[in-house]
């Protein structure tokens, strides 16, 4: 099993996926890239910060 994607019983076996995470009650003072990239590793490896969100 060295190449992906793998099929097992007609279902894909995935070992990674990208998710979108929201912090709905995070204070506006924390809405900057450095703070968000500090918080994000508690969930997983951060990929990107939404730049539109930073312009609030």
Buried (B, 14 or more C-beta within 10 A) or exposed (E): EEEEEEEEEEEEEEEEEEEEEEEEEEEEEEBEBEBBEEBBEEEEEBEEBEEEEEEE
